[in-house]
């Protein structure tokens, strides 16, 4: 019985040596970079069904507290009519609205756009986390943010084997990150985008130890019965 248990543990532990085909280290950050200080914080791209607050300074009739982006990515605005909002940041959309109003109706209009509700961008968190699922994101969201949404990693998670997958120009790319190093401030926290998928690996060592502890009473009972 002891030989069988040891052999089973050995087979499972060997599986830990298998390495992911995804790049790690600097190559992982080349595919899924950390937030850049060179980019403005307002880099969230508006998407279909998002809700916006559009304010035109001192023009309440042209302002809207809640205007929804339709399924085609357009918004309907007073005087302007329908215009494309999808894939633009709040700043970009506000600038375009101001240009259209300034071209015909107002002198130097001051326009602000705020995304009050985001339903268009999501990330999927799978693997060894407490609550796997699909989570909405708004603004800058990092890997640690997404794991927090999923209520953290499980007790058998492989913290050095956390993969992030992303579609770019129809091609799937990704990288493997060490969350333990990120938590300790030894590595950057990569920034996520809409439709990214995070998969937290399973630590075979932790899983085997958990299973051994769970099975220990049964093995003891079996051994006792076999000696009688």
C-alpha positions as CSV (number, residue, x, y, z in Angstrom):
1,X,0.0,0.0,0.0
2,X,2.8,2.4,0.9
3,X,4.6,1.7,-2.4
4,X,1.4,2.4,-4.3
5,X,0.9,5.7,-2.6
6,X,4.5,6.8,-3.1
7,X,4.3,5.8,-6.8
8,X,1.1,7.8,-7.2
9,X,2.7,10.8,-5.6
10,X,5.8,10.6,-7.8
11,X,3.7,10.4,-11.0
12,X,1.8,13.6,-10.0
13,X,4.9,15.4,-8.9
14,X,6.5,14.7,-12.3
15,X,3.7,16.6,-13.9
16,X,4.9,19.7,-12.1
17,X,7.9,19.8,-14.3
18,X,5.9,20.4,-17.4
19,X,6.4,24.0,-18.6
20,X,3.9,26.2,-20.3
21,X,4.4,27.0,-23.9
22,X,3.6,30.6,-23.2
23,X,6.5,33.0,-22.6
24,X,7.4,34.1,-19.1
25,X,9.6,36.9,-17.6
26,X,10.3,39.8,-19.9
27,X,8.8,38.1,-22.9
28,X,5.5,37.8,-21.1
29,X,5.5,41.6,-20.4
30,X,6.3,42.2,-24.0
31,X,2.9,40.7,-24.9
32,X,0.9,41.8,-21.8
33,X,2.7,45.0,-20.5
34,X,2.3,46.8,-17.2
35,X,0.4,50.1,-17.2
36,X,2.5,52.8,-18.9
37,X,3.1,56.2,-17.3
38,X,3.4,57.6,-20.8
39,X,-0.3,57.0,-21.5
40,X,-3.1,59.1,-20.0
41,X,-5.2,57.4,-17.3
42,X,-8.3,58.0,-19.5
43,X,-7.7,55.2,-21.9
44,X,-10.9,53.2,-21.4
45,X,-12.4,52.5,-24.8
46,X,-16.2,53.1,-25.0
47,X,-18.2,50.1,-26.2
48,X,-21.8,49.1,-27.1
49,X,-24.4,49.4,-24.3
50,X,-22.2,51.6,-22.1
51,X,-24.0,54.5,-20.5
52,X,-22.4,58.0,-20.8
53,X,-23.0,61.4,-19.1
54,X,-22.4,64.1,-21.6
55,X,-22.1,67.7,-20.2
56,X,-21.9,70.8,-22.4
57,X,-20.9,73.7,-20.1
58,X,-23.7,76.2,-19.6
59,X,-25.9,74.4,-22.1
60,X,-28.3,72.2,-20.1
61,X,-30.5,71.5,-23.2
62,X,-27.5,69.9,-24.9
63,X,-26.4,67.9,-21.8
64,X,-27.5,64.4,-21.0
65,X,-27.1,62.7,-17.7
66,X,-27.6,59.2,-19.2
67,X,-27.2,58.4,-22.9
68,X,-26.7,54.8,-23.9
69,X,-24.4,53.6,-26.6
70,X,-26.5,51.4,-28.9
71,X,-25.6,47.9,-30.1
72,X,-23.8,49.4,-33.1
73,X,-21.6,51.6,-31.0
74,X,-23.4,54.9,-31.8
75,X,-24.9,57.6,-29.6
76,X,-27.8,60.0,-30.4
77,X,-27.1,63.6,-29.3
78,X,-29.0,66.9,-29.6
79,X,-28.2,69.0,-32.7
80,X,-25.5,66.5,-33.7
81,X,-27.7,63.4,-34.3
82,X,-26.1,60.0,-34.4
83,X,-22.3,59.7,-34.0
84,X,-19.8,56.9,-33.4
85,X,-18.7,56.4,-29.8
86,X,-17.3,52.9,-29.9
87,X,-13.6,52.4,-29.5
88,X,-13.1,56.1,-28.4
89,X,-12.0,57.3,-25.0
90,X,-14.1,59.8,-23.1
91,X,-11.6,62.5,-23.9
92,X,-11.7,61.7,-27.6
93,X,-15.5,61.6,-27.8
94,X,-15.8,64.9,-25.8
95,X,-13.4,66.5,-28.3
96,X,-15.3,65.3,-31.3
97,X,-18.6,66.5,-29.8
98,X,-17.1,69.9,-29.1
99,X,-15.8,70.1,-32.7
100,X,-19.2,69.3,-34.2
101,X,-21.0,71.8,-31.9
102,X,-18.4,74.4,-32.5
103,X,-18.6,74.1,-36.3
104,X,-22.2,75.2,-36.5
105,X,-23.8,76.1,-33.2
106,X,-21.6,77.2,-30.3
107,X,-18.4,79.3,-29.8
108,X,-15.7,77.3,-28.1
109,X,-18.0,74.7,-26.4
110,X,-16.6,73.0,-23.3
111,X,-17.7,69.3,-23.4
112,X,-17.0,66.5,-20.9
113,X,-18.0,62.8,-21.2
114,X,-18.0,60.4,-18.4
115,X,-18.6,56.6,-18.6
116,X,-21.2,56.1,-15.8
117,X,-21.8,52.4,-16.5
118,X,-19.6,50.0,-18.3
119,X,-21.1,46.7,-19.7
120,X,-19.0,46.3,-22.8
121,X,-15.7,45.1,-21.5
122,X,-15.1,42.0,-19.5
123,X,-12.3,39.7,-18.5
124,X,-12.7,35.9,-17.8
125,X,-11.0,34.5,-14.8
126,X,-10.6,30.7,-14.7
127,X,-8.5,28.0,-12.9
128,X,-7.5,27.9,-9.3
129,X,-9.5,30.9,-8.0
130,X,-12.2,31.2,-5.4
131,X,-14.9,32.3,-7.8
132,X,-14.2,31.8,-11.5
133,X,-16.3,33.9,-13.8
134,X,-16.7,36.8,-16.2
135,X,-16.1,40.2,-14.7
136,X,-16.8,43.7,-16.0
137,X,-13.9,46.1,-16.1
138,X,-13.8,49.9,-16.4
139,X,-10.7,52.0,-16.6
140,X,-7.3,50.6,-15.9
141,X,-7.5,47.1,-14.6
142,X,-4.5,44.9,-13.7
143,X,-4.0,41.2,-13.1
144,X,-4.2,41.6,-9.3
145,X,-7.4,43.6,-9.8
146,X,-9.0,40.7,-11.7
147,X,-7.8,38.1,-9.2
148,X,-9.4,40.2,-6.4
149,X,-12.7,40.3,-8.4
150,X,-12.5,36.5,-8.4
151,X,-12.1,36.6,-4.5
152,X,-8.4,35.6,-4.8
153,X,-6.5,32.4,-5.6
154,X,-7.3,29.1,-4.1
155,X,-5.1,27.2,-1.6
156,X,-3.8,24.9,-4.3
157,X,-3.0,27.7,-6.9
158,X,0.4,27.8,-8.6
159,X,1.1,31.5,-8.1
160,X,4.1,31.4,-10.5
161,X,1.9,29.9,-13.3
162,X,-0.8,32.5,-13.9
163,X,-1.5,32.9,-17.6
164,X,-3.1,35.8,-19.4
165,X,-4.4,35.3,-23.0
166,X,-5.3,38.1,-25.4
167,X,-6.6,38.3,-29.0
168,X,-4.6,40.8,-31.1
169,X,-5.5,41.1,-34.8
170,X,-7.1,37.7,-34.8
171,X,-4.1,36.1,-33.2
172,X,-4.0,34.7,-29.7
173,X,-1.0,35.9,-27.6
174,X,-0.3,35.7,-23.9
175,X,2.2,35.3,-21.1
176,X,2.8,33.6,-17.8
177,X,3.2,35.7,-14.7
178,X,4.4,35.1,-11.1
179,X,1.7,36.6,-8.9
180,X,3.7,35.9,-5.8
181,X,6.5,38.2,-7.1
182,X,3.9,40.8,-8.2
183,X,2.3,40.8,-4.7
184,X,5.7,41.4,-3.1
185,X,6.5,44.3,-5.4
186,X,9.3,42.4,-7.2
187,X,7.6,42.4,-10.6
188,X,5.2,44.8,-12.4
189,X,1.4,44.1,-12.4
190,X,0.4,43.6,-16.0
191,X,-2.5,45.6,-17.4
192,X,-5.6,43.8,-18.7
193,X,-7.8,44.7,-21.6
194,X,-11.4,43.8,-22.5
195,X,-11.9,40.1,-23.5
196,X,-8.6,39.0,-21.8
197,X,-8.7,35.5,-20.2
198,X,-6.8,34.7,-17.0
199,X,-6.1,31.1,-16.1
200,X,-4.5,30.4,-12.7
201,X,-2.5,27.2,-12.7
202,X,-2.9,24.3,-10.2
203,X,0.1,23.5,-8.0
204,X,0.4,19.7,-8.1
205,X,2.4,19.7,-4.9
206,X,-0.2,21.6,-3.0
207,X,-3.0,19.5,-4.5
208,X,-1.3,16.2,-3.8
209,X,-0.6,17.3,-0.2
210,X,-4.3,18.3,0.2
211,X,-5.4,14.9,-1.2
212,X,-3.0,13.0,1.1
213,X,-4.3,14.8,4.1
214,X,-7.9,14.1,3.0
215,X,-7.2,10.4,2.3
216,X,-5.0,9.8,5.4
217,X,-7.9,8.6,7.6
218,X,-9.1,6.3,4.9
219,X,-5.6,4.8,4.3
220,X,-5.2,4.3,8.1
221,X,-8.6,2.5,8.2
222,X,-7.7,0.4,5.2
223,X,-4.3,-0.6,6.6
224,X,-5.9,-1.5,10.0
225,X,-8.5,-3.7,8.3
226,X,-5.9,-5.4,6.2
227,X,-3.9,-6.5,9.2
228,X,-6.8,-8.1,10.9
